[in-house]
């Protein structure tokens, strides 16, 4: 067999094998299930940039704001380790804002005893930052706590 015939045979066999492999169905990655809508408000609301934190038990909290559109507030929703919502609807995290004080979620972190959410109010050229602790089921433990005058940013840490 000449070198060109051998090369042609190897090329043909490799193309046939790659075609058979491509025709096989690809396995679905583990952990992917049906989609679950996180926000539960009716109407034409459009949630913006969600933030997510996972606890050691694999439960997780998702928090978001609506980026300058009504409702002018921030919300969260807690999910079990199986990916099921633990509440029938989203939970208000706050602080409430308005068209001149737009609330956004900066971060969510899993911490011992629950979760910690850092939110901000955009007040024109000024910013007000807030801390809101949540229990392990995603329920607010206290009112939003202002982080103080002059604070420009906050990082909730690992």
Buried (B, 14 or more C-beta within 10 A) or exposed (E): EEEEEEEEEEEEEEEEEEEEEEEEEEEEEEEEEEEEEBBBEEEEEEBEEBBBBBBEEEBBBBBBBBEEBEBBBBBBBBBEEEBEBBBEEBBEBBBBBEEEBBBBBBBBBBBEEBBBBBBBBBEEEEBBBBBBBBEBBBBBEEEBEEBEEEEEEBEBEE
